[in-house]
Amino acid sequence: MSDAGFELASTQFFDTITINTDKAQALFKQAQEKNINLRLLNDNQLTIAMDETTTTEDLKSLLAIFGQGSTLSCFDKVEPCHGQVRESVFLTHPVFSLHHSETEMMRYLKRLENKDIALNHSMIALGSCTMKLNAATQMYPISLPGFSKLHPYAPATQTQGYQQLFKDLEHALCEITGYDAVSLQPNAGSQGEFAGLLAIHAYHQSRGDAHRNICLIPSSAHGTNPASAVMAGMKVVIVKCDESGNISVDDLQEKAQKHADNLAAIMVTYPSTHGVFEVQIQKICDIIHTRGGQVYLDGANLNAMVGITRMGEFGADVSHINLHKTFAIPHGGGGPGMGPIGVKAHLAQFLPGDPLVKDSNAVSAAMYGSASILPISWSYIKLLGKHGMQRSTEIAIVSANYIATELKDHFPILYRGDQGMVAHECIIDIRPLKDESGITEEDIAKRLMDYGFHSPTMSFPVSGTLMIEPTESESKREIDRFITAMVSIYNEIQNVISGKWDRENNPLKNAPHTAHEMSGEWNYPYTRTQALYPVESLVANKYFPPVKRIDNVYGDRNLFCSCITTEDFK
Ligand SMILES: *Cc1c(COP(=O)(O)O)cnc(C)c1O
């Protein structure tokens, strides 16, 4: 570019260069005619971004636009700028150089897969996480180049398909939630919370109420709620729960009244993180509204509501929707997820705007967040339709209640609604058994690995408990397998209580048992079969945890690397 007489905005750059030119508009148009998208920063600046997929042919076409012929002699004399050459070694782990054939790569990936208890092995009843099927049909479209290769800022004229998908999805989510407008920008539920609170703040500000900064949060809330409130500059005031796990309406009334002048919002989860439909929800919303506050309803438990009730109708003003929970986007490795927010009409103008525009309430670097995974939720909604989604909700709730009923004589169900039912998940209380036997919720979680199951959610939202959410995806047969495992574990705990098994040296405390322990000496006071095959069905389908129990607290406090040198890798 310099050779062609153009002025660069900087001398050092990574993958993007900015050119200062009064011909920016014309060059931008010429490039578009050649199917090249440049970015027009303003009338006098143009940027060009490159990546590893840019070919020599692309460069030739590009340079031609800037009147730089087609010779790429400059390639020969490219010398990285001083100070930008990496001198340290990198990617030294043998794994980056070992697998050179597809066969080896395939086996390597399979070996990694074998180490995991994933949904392709057994149900993952993680309460609050909604680990439902990610159907292959729904996943398929995200590999299509039309979805996967588009730049988030490709010109609108080139993204008509995506625009249609956004509209469809926004419309469907409005229908499902009873809200008036949806933003597809937030990349996670937590980011949706942040975006929602920014919208609430902007709303208060627009009414001359910028001082409203108190956010009421019940003690049962997900940890992201208070974190988001603090990030949005609010002050958190905790509201108590009663012994049935419901928000204490008395305490709420008192705190809402006390902070009435400065009340910004409440963040409330429905059905609650305790797994029950809180019957006072409308009253809770009213208490906040009459004192000038807004209701942020955490929509993570939407899987218990789709087709049955709509949060926009019972008093909430804004919610996030975890597409990676309720609407089938896979999650478990940490993302990417999507946490769109829905709002009532009065908040619509405060939804996140274009991140390239200053002060637009944007929470992400692109207008539509992780747009490329939206086809999954779109397909889920289109394939199931209204009745299919309602049926899914019903089965999710029935399955949770079935588990609660089957397990209640072994593990008390901590919270239930007025009519004795739970919502789409249930919390079993381990504390009474723990007091009697010394067996902890963590011992049970680890022992479940020996039975081939991922543990349910542990110690959230109540310490010393397990929260179980089967979702609609699991068959009765699989749920029964899980119940059998839990009942068997209960019986094992009875062995500890009765003194038949040692209190410290038993299959629960020593769980999980690894494949390595199958061979060699056996130093436990119980048999290998008791340890590794406690129920019959495991003979046909056994999962071996690759590592024994680790010291969580030590691991959290001490950073260490398990990397090995090439020489040591056998
Ligand atoms: C999962 C969850 C969140 C947070 O959502 P992320 O997408 O993980 O950020 C918030 N609240 C509740 C109740 C949840 O279950």
The ligand as an SDF file (V2000), in Angstrom:
LIG
                    3D

 15 15  0  0  0  0  0  0  0  0999 V2000
  -27.3970  -21.0290   34.0250 C   0  0  0  0  0  0  0  0  0  0  0  0
  -27.9950  -19.9940   34.8690 C   0  0  0  0  0  0  0  0  0  0  0  0
  -27.5840  -18.6530   34.7890 C   0  0  0  0  0  0  0  0  0  0  0  0
  -26.4000  -18.1780   33.9830 C   0  0  0  0  0  0  0  0  0  0  0  0
  -26.4270  -18.4940   32.6430 O   0  0  0  0  0  0  0  0  0  0  0  0
  -25.0640  -18.6580   31.8370 P   0  0  0  0  0  0  0  0  0  0  0  0
  -25.5050  -18.8390   30.4380 O   0  0  0  0  0  0  0  0  0  0  0  0
  -24.3610  -19.8440   32.4090 O   0  0  0  0  0  0  0  0  0  0  0  0
  -24.2660  -17.4000   32.0290 O   0  0  0  0  0  0  0  0  0  0  0  0
  -28.2520  -17.7280   35.5560 C   0  0  0  0  0  0  0  0  0  0  0  0
  -29.2560  -18.0790   36.3830 N   0  0  0  0  0  0  0  0  0  0  0  0
  -29.6560  -19.3660   36.4960 C   0  0  0  0  0  0  0  0  0  0  0  0
  -30.7810  -19.6960   37.4250 C   0  0  0  0  0  0  0  0  0  0  0  0
  -29.0330  -20.3640   35.7540 C   0  0  0  0  0  0  0  0  0  0  0  0
  -29.4160  -21.6240   35.8910 O   0  0  0  0  0  0  0  0  0  0  0  0
  1  2  1  0
  2  3  1  0
  2 14  2  0
  3  4  1  0
  3 10  2  0
  4  5  1  0
  5  6  1  0
  6  7  2  0
  6  8  1  0
  6  9  1  0
 10 11  1  0
 11 12  2  0
 12 13  1  0
 12 14  1  0
 14 15  1  0
M  END
$$$$
